Amino acid sequence: MSQTVEFARPRRSVLYMPASRASALEKAKSLPADALIFDLEDAVAPDAKADAREKAVEAALSAAYGRREVAIRANGLDTPWGREDLQAIARSGADAVVIPKVESEKMLEQATSILVEAGAPASMMLWAMIETPLGVLRAEEIAANRRLAVMVMGTSDLAVDLMASHTPERNPFLASFGLVRLAARAYGKAALDGVHLNLSNDEEFAAHCRQAADMGFDGKTVIHPKQLEPANACFGPDDNAIQNAEKIVQAYETAIAAGQGVATLDGKLIENLHAAQARRTLAQAAAIAALRGN
């Protein structure tokens, strides 16, 4: 059974920050990202893992990131660092823990068991990286996990396993995008697009953001601060969208008050589903304003 997705929490731009770099964690305090991922995995060398873990936990505990959502990406449980990562994250005060290369619901249950045993609060959610063919094929099973909040496309690793190229149109990934997005929507989870590695091609980045937004992704994971504002603009409602949503809600509520089941606005039929979509747009706009402190 499909579930209603909660769109109000902004995740338009989600920035990976290497937790081994204190300067990056400090800079993140002033960046316009909706959410931050302090990374203990790909961005951290093996001999820096323990130090990065300490820095990430200290940063999350500081509560210095305002209303931004803070997540910490752990190393996998099949590595020497994964279990200790989860045990430390459990007491970090982070909003979520990002689990890499998720290929089954069992992997999420294993992570949950470690977190709970280490004292993680019930409010600490899981984000699942979907970055292998098996993870994509089991997207529905993964999405059903009750503690899971977000599914994150890991297109870099996925490309390697698929033996696929990063084409401008991203055709090699469309099937994977579709399966993950369907699973996320069916179980009421958010879905984030993967990173764009070509930092010199701003036009292509903007095109990929538009493509992901059109497909229904909630936001995009990014690797550089310059990608934040374009992602925010693409995945968030602009002034015209907000004004139109207000008109739709007003027209529908006026019709309902008059005993009518539908309304018309600018020659278009307005039904309950249109009003519900408009209310989500307004809720998202209000959440973005709150995140910015407006």
Backbone bond lengths (Angstrom), bond angles and torsions (degrees), N, CA, C in turn:
res aa  C-N    CA-C-N  psi(-1)  N-CA   C-N-CA  omega(-1)  CA-C   N-CA-C  phi
1 M - - - 1.471 - - 1.525 109.26 -
2 S 1.325 115.38 130.94 1.458 118.99 179.58 1.510 110.21 -73.77
3 Q 1.318 115.18 156.04 1.455 120.80 -177.07 1.526 109.29 -127.44
4 T 1.319 116.23 157.90 1.449 120.99 177.25 1.526 109.69 -74.10
5 V 1.315 116.65 130.72 1.453 121.14 -179.61 1.524 109.48 -88.14
6 E 1.330 116.67 135.79 1.459 121.37 177.73 1.526 108.26 -86.02
7 F 1.334 115.73 108.19 1.458 120.48 -176.24 1.533 112.93 -94.17
8 A 1.324 117.74 -6.77 1.458 119.17 -167.65 1.532 112.89 -67.28
9 R 1.330 119.56 -33.56 1.462 119.80 -178.34 1.525 109.39 -74.49
10 P 1.321 117.77 119.14 1.467 119.23 -176.20 1.532 112.02 -70.10
11 R 1.306 115.00 129.15 1.463 121.50 171.93 1.531 108.25 -138.35
12 R 1.332 115.08 42.66 1.460 119.62 -178.45 1.516 111.24 -64.85
13 S 1.312 116.63 -41.26 1.463 122.61 180.00 1.520 108.09 -131.33
14 V 1.339 115.49 126.48 1.463 121.15 -178.74 1.527 107.07 -127.05
15 L 1.319 115.65 111.14 1.465 121.65 -170.01 1.525 112.03 -98.27
16 Y 1.340 115.40 124.69 1.459 120.86 171.39 1.526 109.35 -76.66
17 M 1.326 116.26 130.78 1.457 121.88 177.07 1.529 109.04 -125.95
18 P 1.342 119.49 124.71 1.468 119.82 177.36 1.521 110.48 -65.06
19 A 1.324 116.92 118.12 1.465 120.73 -174.64 1.520 112.56 -70.20
20 S 1.310 117.09 -12.98 1.467 120.33 179.06 1.517 112.33 -76.51
21 R 1.334 117.10 -13.28 1.460 121.35 -176.64 1.527 109.98 -106.31
22 A 1.316 115.65 106.38 1.467 120.39 -179.55 1.523 111.25 -61.01
23 S 1.326 117.02 -34.33 1.468 120.46 -179.36 1.519 111.19 -65.81
24 A 1.327 117.27 -35.74 1.461 121.01 178.47 1.525 110.76 -68.49
25 L 1.325 116.36 -42.43 1.459 120.01 178.54 1.527 111.27 -64.22
26 E 1.310 116.67 -35.38 1.457 120.84 177.28 1.529 110.87 -69.33
27 K 1.325 116.88 -43.89 1.464 121.06 -179.27 1.520 111.17 -62.81
28 A 1.324 116.44 -33.12 1.460 120.38 -176.76 1.523 112.52 -60.75
29 K 1.323 117.63 -21.79 1.464 121.35 -178.62 1.525 112.38 -63.45
30 S 1.314 117.07 -24.74 1.462 120.26 -175.41 1.528 113.46 -112.66
31 L 1.317 117.93 5.17 1.456 120.85 -176.59 1.533 111.09 -87.64
32 P 1.347 117.37 147.14 1.468 120.61 -176.83 1.522 113.95 -82.67
33 A 1.331 117.65 40.14 1.461 121.29 176.03 1.522 109.66 -82.23
34 D 1.323 116.80 142.79 1.459 119.89 174.26 1.518 110.62 -71.92
35 A 1.323 116.36 -34.74 1.462 121.01 -178.55 1.521 109.48 -145.96
36 L 1.329 114.81 156.75 1.462 121.55 -178.04 1.522 109.16 -126.86
37 I 1.329 115.63 141.59 1.454 121.08 171.93 1.525 107.90 -117.80
38 F 1.326 116.66 111.35 1.460 120.91 173.91 1.528 106.69 -80.36
39 D 1.313 115.83 115.29 1.457 120.81 -168.72 1.520 112.43 -95.03
40 L 1.327 115.85 124.75 1.461 122.23 174.20 1.524 111.32 -105.09
41 E 1.336 116.32 -4.49 1.458 119.63 -171.80 1.524 112.78 -98.75
42 D 1.329 117.23 -100.09 1.467 121.37 -170.31 1.523 114.16 -60.12
43 A 1.330 116.87 -34.63 1.465 120.11 -173.21 1.526 113.45 -84.40
44 V 1.326 117.45 2.99 1.464 120.46 -173.74 1.524 110.29 -123.92
45 A 1.316 116.61 128.14 1.463 122.04 178.19 1.527 110.34 -68.41
46 P 1.335 117.96 152.52 1.472 120.94 -177.78 1.521 114.34 -53.43
47 D 1.327 117.67 -41.44 1.462 118.97 -177.20 1.525 113.04 -76.81
48 A 1.341 116.62 -3.29 1.468 120.46 179.26 1.527 112.19 -110.64
49 K 1.327 117.25 3.87 1.464 120.91 -174.76 1.533 112.47 -60.61
50 A 1.317 117.32 -49.15 1.468 120.14 -176.34 1.517 111.48 -63.73
51 D 1.319 116.73 -42.50 1.465 120.57 179.24 1.521 110.79 -65.69
52 A 1.331 116.77 -39.94 1.460 120.73 178.75 1.527 110.83 -63.14
53 R 1.319 115.79 -38.36 1.464 120.53 178.68 1.528 110.29 -60.61
54 E 1.312 116.47 -46.02 1.462 120.69 179.44 1.526 111.19 -62.69
55 K 1.327 116.48 -42.60 1.466 120.60 -179.99 1.532 111.16 -64.44
56 A 1.325 117.10 -41.75 1.463 120.64 -178.79 1.522 110.86 -64.64
57 V 1.317 116.88 -44.81 1.461 120.85 179.87 1.525 110.54 -64.22
58 E 1.319 116.25 -43.36 1.461 120.02 179.11 1.525 110.78 -61.64
59 A 1.336 116.16 -41.93 1.467 119.84 -179.83 1.523 111.02 -64.82
60 A 1.332 116.89 -44.53 1.466 120.08 -179.55 1.524 111.24 -64.69
61 L 1.310 116.68 -39.70 1.463 120.89 179.62 1.526 112.63 -67.44
62 S 1.322 117.26 -23.09 1.466 121.06 -176.45 1.523 113.22 -67.32
63 A 1.350 116.14 -22.65 1.473 120.59 -176.79 1.525 110.99 55.07
64 A 1.335 115.91 33.90 1.467 121.20 -176.15 1.528 113.01 -96.38
65 Y 1.321 117.33 10.71 1.460 120.25 -174.36 1.525 112.40 -109.57
66 G 1.300 115.23 19.92 1.452 120.11 175.19 1.511 112.26 61.70
67 R 1.313 116.12 -136.56 1.461 121.12 -177.93 1.518 112.47 -91.98
68 R 1.322 117.81 5.05 1.458 119.87 177.91 1.528 110.12 -63.56
69 E 1.314 115.52 144.92 1.450 120.41 174.29 1.527 108.10 -76.81
70 V 1.316 117.43 131.37 1.460 121.97 -178.54 1.527 109.21 -115.70
71 A 1.323 115.36 124.56 1.459 121.85 176.18 1.527 108.43 -124.67
72 I 1.318 116.37 153.94 1.461 121.47 176.33 1.518 108.14 -122.14
73 R 1.343 116.30 126.56 1.461 119.22 178.02 1.522 109.69 -89.51
74 A 1.318 115.57 118.96 1.454 122.27 179.54 1.520 110.61 -84.57
75 N 1.303 115.25 162.97 1.454 120.04 166.93 1.523 108.62 -76.42
76 G 1.305 116.37 157.87 1.452 120.90 -178.45 1.523 112.30 -64.89
77 L 1.324 116.58 154.63 1.459 120.62 179.97 1.527 112.35 -69.77
78 D 1.323 117.47 -11.54 1.456 120.82 176.00 1.525 112.15 -89.60
79 T 1.344 116.87 10.32 1.466 122.00 177.60 1.524 109.11 -110.85
80 P 1.324 118.21 166.95 1.465 120.31 178.76 1.526 114.34 -67.84
81 W 1.336 117.36 -12.91 1.463 120.30 -172.65 1.525 114.06 -108.35
82 G 1.325 118.17 -14.81 1.456 121.15 -169.67 1.512 115.35 -58.69
83 R 1.332 117.59 -49.91 1.459 120.38 -177.41 1.531 111.53 -62.89
84 E 1.331 117.06 -44.73 1.464 119.77 179.16 1.520 111.21 -65.27
85 D 1.329 116.53 -34.58 1.466 119.50 175.75 1.521 110.24 -58.41
86 L 1.324 116.80 -50.62 1.460 120.50 -177.00 1.525 111.35 -64.53
87 Q 1.298 116.84 -39.00 1.462 119.64 179.06 1.522 111.57 -63.78
88 A 1.327 116.49 -38.29 1.463 119.88 178.45 1.522 111.54 -73.66
89 I 1.318 116.83 -41.37 1.463 121.16 -179.43 1.530 110.47 -63.00
90 A 1.306 116.54 -33.95 1.469 120.66 -179.19 1.516 111.81 -54.60
91 R 1.330 117.06 -30.83 1.471 121.41 -176.87 1.526 111.99 -108.24
92 S 1.331 116.89 18.20 1.462 120.72 -173.31 1.521 114.09 -90.53
93 G 1.320 117.13 -17.14 1.459 119.20 -174.05 1.509 113.84 80.32
94 A 1.342 117.86 4.04 1.464 120.93 177.56 1.530 109.94 -65.22
95 D 1.327 115.61 154.52 1.463 120.06 178.32 1.518 112.04 -73.42
96 A 1.333 115.79 -30.40 1.459 118.71 -174.35 1.517 110.56 -155.57
97 V 1.318 115.46 160.72 1.457 122.43 171.98 1.516 107.71 -118.28
98 V 1.322 116.07 132.97 1.461 122.14 -179.33 1.527 108.38 -95.96
99 I 1.324 116.35 123.54 1.458 122.01 -178.47 1.530 108.30 -102.18
100 P 1.348 117.79 120.92 1.469 119.49 -177.86 1.519 112.84 -79.06
101 K 1.340 114.72 153.69 1.467 122.73 171.64 1.526 113.45 47.62
102 V 1.314 115.22 51.27 1.462 120.30 178.46 1.522 109.54 -73.67
103 E 1.324 115.89 128.55 1.465 120.71 -178.20 1.521 113.10 -126.50
104 S 1.326 117.23 1.36 1.459 120.36 179.02 1.523 109.78 -164.56
105 E 1.318 115.10 160.07 1.456 119.98 175.39 1.526 110.07 -67.57
106 K 1.325 116.58 -28.02 1.459 121.22 178.78 1.524 111.40 -60.58
107 M 1.328 117.05 -37.12 1.463 120.53 178.17 1.516 110.83 -62.14
108 L 1.320 116.87 -39.03 1.461 120.16 178.15 1.521 111.07 -68.93
109 E 1.321 116.66 -37.14 1.464 119.94 177.96 1.528 110.83 -65.72
110 Q 1.325 117.44 -37.92 1.461 120.88 177.27 1.527 110.39 -62.87
111 A 1.323 115.67 -44.96 1.464 120.22 178.77 1.527 110.45 -63.32
112 T 1.325 117.30 -42.54 1.456 121.55 179.45 1.521 111.36 -61.24
113 S 1.317 116.33 -42.49 1.464 120.72 -179.81 1.526 111.42 -59.75
114 I 1.329 116.67 -43.12 1.465 120.92 179.45 1.525 110.28 -66.86
115 L 1.319 116.68 -43.11 1.459 120.84 -179.33 1.527 111.25 -62.14
116 V 1.322 116.52 -47.37 1.462 120.86 -178.36 1.525 110.60 -63.82
117 E 1.324 116.34 -43.09 1.467 120.47 179.47 1.526 110.95 -62.31
118 A 1.338 116.30 -31.14 1.466 120.69 -179.43 1.518 112.68 -86.81
119 G 1.315 117.59 0.09 1.451 120.33 174.90 1.511 116.19 98.99
120 A 1.325 118.49 17.84 1.466 120.53 179.52 1.521 110.65 -65.51
121 P 1.323 117.78 138.48 1.466 119.94 177.37 1.523 110.74 -71.76
122 A 1.310 115.99 158.84 1.464 120.77 179.96 1.524 111.92 -62.84
123 S 1.325 116.04 -22.61 1.465 120.49 -178.67 1.531 113.32 -76.73
124 M 1.324 118.21 -13.34 1.462 120.93 179.26 1.527 108.90 -76.65
125 M 1.318 116.10 115.22 1.451 121.19 -174.01 1.536 111.38 -97.58
126 L 1.325 114.90 168.79 1.461 122.07 176.13 1.516 110.28 -105.73
127 W 1.317 116.03 140.17 1.449 122.86 167.92 1.525 106.49 -115.68
128 A 1.313 117.45 131.26 1.455 121.68 -177.21 1.522 110.54 -105.68
129 M 1.333 116.20 124.02 1.458 121.03 172.45 1.531 108.27 -80.89
130 I 1.326 115.87 121.07 1.465 121.26 177.15 1.527 106.48 -104.13
131 E 1.326 116.05 100.67 1.459 119.62 -170.30 1.525 113.61 -142.16
132 T 1.326 115.76 19.26 1.457 120.93 174.50 1.525 108.48 -135.51
133 P 1.338 118.40 157.15 1.471 119.71 177.51 1.522 112.82 -57.55
134 L 1.347 117.65 -39.51 1.457 119.95 179.85 1.529 110.82 -66.87
135 G 1.321 116.69 -37.27 1.452 119.86 176.55 1.518 111.84 -61.76
136 V 1.332 116.53 -40.48 1.463 120.69 178.17 1.527 110.21 -64.92
137 L 1.324 116.56 -46.28 1.459 120.20 -177.63 1.529 112.18 -65.36
138 R 1.327 117.25 -25.99 1.462 121.01 179.27 1.525 111.89 -103.69
139 A 1.310 116.70 23.37 1.472 120.87 -176.60 1.515 112.02 -58.09
140 E 1.318 118.62 -39.44 1.470 120.23 -178.60 1.524 110.50 -65.21
141 E 1.319 117.33 -44.50 1.461 121.28 178.33 1.529 110.80 -59.48
142 I 1.317 116.20 -43.59 1.462 121.37 -179.09 1.525 110.82 -66.15
143 A 1.323 116.03 -43.04 1.464 120.80 -177.52 1.522 112.49 -63.42
144 A 1.320 117.20 -23.09 1.465 120.77 -177.38 1.522 112.86 -74.99
145 N 1.325 118.20 -12.39 1.457 120.73 -178.44 1.528 110.15 -61.85
146 R 1.339 116.75 131.92 1.469 120.77 -172.79 1.525 112.95 -70.80
147 R 1.335 117.35 -27.88 1.464 119.42 -177.68 1.529 111.63 -86.75
148 L 1.303 117.18 -10.49 1.460 121.53 -177.81 1.524 110.80 -74.12
149 A 1.339 115.66 133.91 1.460 120.66 178.11 1.519 112.32 -114.26
150 V 1.340 116.97 -32.90 1.468 120.72 -171.10 1.522 109.85 -139.88
151 M 1.332 115.04 140.48 1.465 122.07 171.80 1.526 107.14 -111.28
152 V 1.325 115.97 127.79 1.463 121.85 -173.81 1.523 109.47 -116.78
153 M 1.317 117.30 122.93 1.459 120.70 176.38 1.529 109.37 -72.22
154 G 1.323 115.75 128.42 1.464 121.33 174.43 1.508 109.04 -108.60
155 T 1.322 116.12 79.10 1.464 120.26 -170.93 1.526 113.55 -71.04
156 S 1.319 118.24 -23.94 1.466 119.58 -179.43 1.525 110.89 -66.15
157 D 1.334 116.48 -52.37 1.457 120.03 178.04 1.522 111.56 -68.50
158 L 1.318 116.30 -36.37 1.460 119.83 -179.17 1.523 110.83 -62.54
159 A 1.324 116.66 -39.06 1.457 120.12 179.38 1.529 111.29 -59.95
160 V 1.321 116.68 -40.40 1.464 120.84 179.79 1.522 110.57 -63.77
161 D 1.329 116.79 -47.72 1.459 120.46 -177.89 1.523 112.16 -68.08
162 L 1.317 116.87 -32.35 1.466 120.76 178.22 1.524 112.36 -80.43
163 M 1.346 115.48 -11.08 1.469 121.05 -172.59 1.523 109.71 56.99
164 A 1.331 114.70 41.39 1.461 121.76 -175.54 1.515 110.74 -110.40
165 S 1.315 115.34 162.11 1.461 122.12 179.41 1.523 110.13 -101.97
166 H 1.333 115.04 154.34 1.464 121.13 173.67 1.533 107.85 -86.18
167 T 1.320 117.17 87.27 1.456 121.50 -179.42 1.523 109.82 -85.44
168 P 1.336 118.04 157.42 1.470 120.24 179.63 1.536 113.07 -56.45
169 E 1.335 116.71 -35.62 1.467 120.01 -178.25 1.519 112.48 -87.88
170 R 1.336 117.67 -10.55 1.468 124.44 179.65 1.530 112.77 59.64
171 N 1.322 115.99 31.20 1.462 119.80 179.67 1.533 113.55 -56.95
172 P 1.343 119.40 -37.23 1.473 118.10 -179.52 1.526 114.29 -61.84
173 F 1.341 117.74 -16.58 1.459 120.90 -175.91 1.521 113.91 -104.40
174 L 1.318 117.58 -5.22 1.463 119.63 -171.26 1.523 112.70 -62.57
175 A 1.328 117.27 -39.35 1.465 119.15 178.61 1.527 110.61 -63.32
176 S 1.325 116.79 -43.02 1.469 121.07 179.29 1.518 110.61 -64.59
177 F 1.338 116.69 -43.57 1.463 120.25 177.77 1.523 110.30 -56.55
178 G 1.332 115.54 -44.54 1.457 119.60 -176.97 1.518 112.97 -63.65
179 L 1.322 116.78 -44.07 1.466 120.47 -178.62 1.528 111.43 -64.97
180 V 1.329 116.28 -43.78 1.467 119.67 -178.90 1.519 110.77 -68.50
181 R 1.314 116.31 -41.40 1.463 119.71 -179.82 1.528 111.35 -64.72
182 L 1.315 117.27 -41.09 1.460 120.67 177.71 1.531 111.09 -62.40
183 A 1.317 116.28 -43.84 1.466 120.10 179.68 1.526 111.08 -63.74
184 A 1.316 115.74 -44.37 1.465 119.74 -179.85 1.524 111.06 -61.00
185 R 1.306 117.17 -46.19 1.457 120.35 -178.19 1.528 111.51 -68.36
186 A 1.327 117.09 -35.56 1.462 120.36 -178.99 1.519 111.73 -64.35
187 Y 1.343 116.73 -30.86 1.463 120.38 -176.08 1.525 113.40 -112.54
188 G 1.323 116.50 14.05 1.456 119.62 173.12 1.507 114.59 71.90
189 K 1.336 118.13 32.76 1.455 122.16 -179.57 1.534 109.97 -109.61
190 A 1.322 116.05 153.25 1.458 120.69 175.74 1.526 109.11 -78.54
191 A 1.324 116.45 156.76 1.459 121.98 179.11 1.522 109.32 -134.54
192 L 1.332 115.87 131.11 1.463 121.93 -178.80 1.517 110.76 -116.55
193 D 1.312 115.29 139.41 1.457 121.71 177.01 1.532 109.73 -74.33
194 G 1.334 116.07 158.26 1.453 121.46 -179.91 1.517 112.92 -76.85
195 V 1.325 115.68 177.03 1.457 121.60 -175.15 1.524 111.63 -78.74
196 H 1.325 114.73 159.57 1.467 123.22 174.80 1.523 107.31 -111.40
197 L 1.334 116.73 114.42 1.458 121.32 -170.52 1.522 114.05 -85.03
198 N 1.337 118.03 -22.60 1.458 121.48 -176.20 1.535 109.21 -84.14
199 L 1.324 116.01 86.41 1.461 120.57 -174.59 1.523 113.00 -67.27
200 S 1.318 118.30 -17.59 1.471 120.86 -178.94 1.524 112.91 -82.98
201 N 1.338 117.54 -10.95 1.459 120.85 -175.17 1.528 110.07 -110.13
202 D 1.321 115.53 83.30 1.463 120.91 -178.89 1.527 111.87 -66.87
203 E 1.326 116.33 -34.49 1.465 120.29 -178.67 1.529 110.76 -65.53
204 E 1.316 116.18 -41.59 1.459 119.47 178.70 1.518 110.85 -67.20
205 F 1.334 116.90 -39.11 1.464 120.16 177.25 1.519 110.30 -58.92
206 A 1.332 117.15 -45.99 1.463 120.78 179.74 1.529 111.02 -62.10
207 A 1.334 115.85 -38.92 1.465 119.92 179.14 1.526 111.19 -65.37
208 H 1.322 117.05 -39.39 1.460 120.65 178.79 1.526 110.94 -67.88
209 C 1.319 117.08 -36.18 1.462 120.31 175.30 1.524 110.69 -62.34
210 R 1.328 116.70 -46.14 1.468 120.46 179.70 1.527 110.52 -62.00
211 Q 1.316 115.89 -42.31 1.460 120.52 179.13 1.525 110.74 -60.36
212 A 1.333 116.67 -46.80 1.460 120.81 -179.03 1.523 111.38 -65.72
213 A 1.323 116.88 -40.83 1.466 120.34 178.29 1.524 110.48 -63.60
214 D 1.327 116.93 -42.02 1.466 120.72 178.13 1.525 111.38 -62.56
215 M 1.335 117.24 -33.50 1.455 121.21 179.96 1.523 112.43 -77.65
216 G 1.331 117.09 -13.76 1.452 120.10 176.83 1.510 115.45 105.35
217 F 1.337 118.57 9.54 1.458 119.64 175.14 1.526 109.83 -68.08
218 D 1.322 116.51 150.75 1.461 122.01 -177.73 1.519 113.20 -82.50
219 G 1.327 116.86 -22.14 1.454 120.75 -178.70 1.512 110.15 -178.98
220 K 1.332 114.44 -171.42 1.464 119.94 -175.83 1.524 110.01 -132.68
221 T 1.319 115.90 137.12 1.452 120.23 170.85 1.525 108.07 -79.36
222 V 1.330 116.58 140.33 1.464 120.78 -175.41 1.522 109.53 -134.63
223 I 1.326 115.04 161.66 1.460 120.65 -176.27 1.515 113.23 -120.41
224 H 1.342 117.69 0.24 1.469 120.19 -178.91 1.529 109.12 -144.63
225 P 1.335 116.86 141.20 1.473 119.54 -179.37 1.520 114.51 -56.87
226 K 1.326 118.49 -29.02 1.462 119.18 -177.93 1.534 112.16 -68.14
227 Q 1.328 117.15 -14.60 1.458 120.57 179.48 1.527 112.93 -87.46
228 L 1.318 117.18 -6.10 1.463 120.44 -173.20 1.524 113.02 -69.23
229 E 1.308 117.19 -53.80 1.466 119.95 -176.05 1.528 112.55 -62.94
230 P 1.355 118.87 -43.68 1.470 117.73 176.07 1.530 112.95 -59.45
231 A 1.329 116.64 -39.49 1.468 119.33 178.30 1.529 110.53 -66.63
232 N 1.321 116.94 -42.90 1.465 120.55 178.80 1.526 111.31 -59.03
233 A 1.321 115.19 -42.93 1.471 119.57 -178.07 1.520 111.28 -66.99
234 C 1.328 116.83 -36.45 1.461 120.29 -175.49 1.518 112.50 -75.55
235 F 1.326 117.16 -41.66 1.453 120.42 -173.79 1.529 113.78 -92.75
236 G 1.316 117.74 -7.22 1.461 120.20 178.36 1.514 111.18 -104.64
237 P 1.323 118.08 153.40 1.461 120.95 178.29 1.526 111.40 -70.39
238 D 1.332 116.60 135.14 1.458 119.89 175.91 1.528 109.49 -86.34
239 D 1.320 116.11 -179.46 1.470 120.29 -176.30 1.526 111.62 -59.39
240 N 1.338 116.73 -40.08 1.466 119.96 -179.20 1.530 110.84 -64.16
241 A 1.331 116.52 -41.80 1.459 120.11 179.83 1.526 111.10 -64.86
242 I 1.323 116.60 -38.79 1.462 120.68 179.57 1.521 110.76 -66.62
243 Q 1.329 115.88 -44.85 1.463 119.62 179.65 1.524 111.49 -63.76
244 N 1.323 116.32 -39.84 1.462 119.89 178.83 1.523 110.76 -66.10
245 A 1.335 116.45 -39.50 1.467 120.12 178.36 1.529 110.62 -62.94
246 E 1.316 117.00 -40.52 1.463 120.77 178.53 1.531 110.69 -61.95
247 K 1.342 115.90 -41.27 1.467 120.21 179.66 1.529 111.31 -65.32
248 I 1.329 116.15 -40.53 1.466 120.55 -179.23 1.527 110.23 -64.12
249 V 1.328 117.04 -46.80 1.460 120.71 -179.51 1.522 110.53 -62.64
250 Q 1.327 116.23 -43.71 1.465 119.62 -179.46 1.524 111.10 -63.46
251 A 1.328 116.53 -44.00 1.463 120.15 -178.94 1.523 111.28 -64.00
252 Y 1.335 115.69 -42.16 1.463 119.27 -178.68 1.523 111.18 -67.90
253 E 1.326 116.85 -43.44 1.461 119.82 -179.63 1.525 111.14 -65.39
254 T 1.326 117.03 -35.08 1.468 120.91 176.76 1.520 110.43 -64.50
255 A 1.348 115.16 -41.30 1.464 119.73 179.67 1.522 110.97 -65.65
256 I 1.331 116.72 -43.08 1.462 120.43 -179.94 1.532 110.84 -63.39
257 A 1.331 116.17 -40.68 1.468 120.49 179.30 1.524 111.39 -63.73
258 A 1.328 115.02 -26.63 1.463 119.51 179.41 1.524 112.29 -90.37
259 G 1.330 116.10 6.38 1.455 120.04 177.79 1.513 114.20 83.66
260 Q 1.319 117.57 15.87 1.460 121.57 179.54 1.527 110.24 -104.37
261 G 1.322 117.04 145.58 1.463 121.28 -177.55 1.511 113.90 -85.89
262 V 1.328 116.56 -18.32 1.458 120.78 -179.18 1.523 108.65 -136.46
263 A 1.337 114.34 164.77 1.463 119.98 177.48 1.521 108.24 -132.41
264 T 1.306 115.77 168.17 1.464 120.77 172.93 1.519 108.63 -124.53
265 L 1.328 115.00 143.02 1.462 121.32 179.44 1.510 107.99 -144.01
266 D 1.321 115.42 119.63 1.466 121.12 -178.87 1.521 111.46 53.58
267 G 1.342 115.66 39.00 1.454 120.75 177.42 1.518 114.87 80.15
268 K 1.340 118.19 5.81 1.463 121.53 -179.06 1.525 110.05 -112.89
269 L 1.335 114.75 143.76 1.446 120.86 179.57 1.531 110.16 -76.45
270 I 1.331 116.24 132.36 1.464 121.80 179.50 1.526 108.22 -115.09
271 E 1.335 115.95 116.55 1.459 121.92 178.03 1.523 109.81 -111.34
272 N 1.326 115.53 -179.05 1.459 120.92 -177.68 1.533 111.97 -58.14
273 L 1.331 116.41 -39.25 1.467 118.91 -178.09 1.524 111.73 -65.09
274 H 1.329 117.16 -33.83 1.464 120.22 177.35 1.524 110.61 -70.28
275 A 1.325 116.67 -38.62 1.462 120.33 177.90 1.525 110.75 -66.17
276 A 1.342 116.37 -39.34 1.465 119.62 179.03 1.525 110.85 -64.31
277 Q 1.318 116.63 -41.79 1.465 120.38 178.16 1.529 110.46 -64.50
278 A 1.327 117.30 -39.89 1.459 121.23 178.71 1.529 110.85 -64.77
279 R 1.317 117.14 -39.13 1.469 120.02 178.26 1.527 111.01 -65.17
280 R 1.324 117.39 -36.14 1.465 119.91 176.45 1.520 110.64 -64.34
281 T 1.328 115.95 -39.48 1.461 120.02 177.96 1.527 110.39 -61.61
282 L 1.312 116.90 -43.24 1.462 120.98 -179.88 1.527 111.03 -68.20
283 A 1.326 116.57 -37.29 1.467 119.93 177.68 1.522 110.35 -64.99
284 Q 1.323 116.67 -40.38 1.460 120.49 178.42 1.524 110.62 -64.43
285 A 1.326 116.47 -43.55 1.470 120.64 179.16 1.524 110.72 -61.26
286 A 1.331 116.91 -41.55 1.459 120.88 179.65 1.528 110.38 -66.21
287 A 1.328 117.29 -38.46 1.467 120.78 179.90 1.520 111.08 -67.95
288 I 1.326 116.48 -37.77 1.468 120.31 177.41 1.520 110.76 -65.34
289 A 1.335 115.91 -42.54 1.467 119.81 177.84 1.531 110.71 -62.05
290 A 1.326 116.76 -40.43 1.466 120.64 179.10 1.524 110.92 -66.03
291 L 1.334 116.42 -37.99 1.467 120.37 178.87 1.514 111.05 -62.91
292 R 1.300 115.57 -36.64 1.462 120.60 179.99 1.527 112.36 -81.46
293 G 1.325 115.36 -7.89 1.451 119.01 -179.27 1.512 113.09 82.35
294 N 1.333 116.72 17.89 1.466 120.28 -179.09 1.528 111.50 -86.84
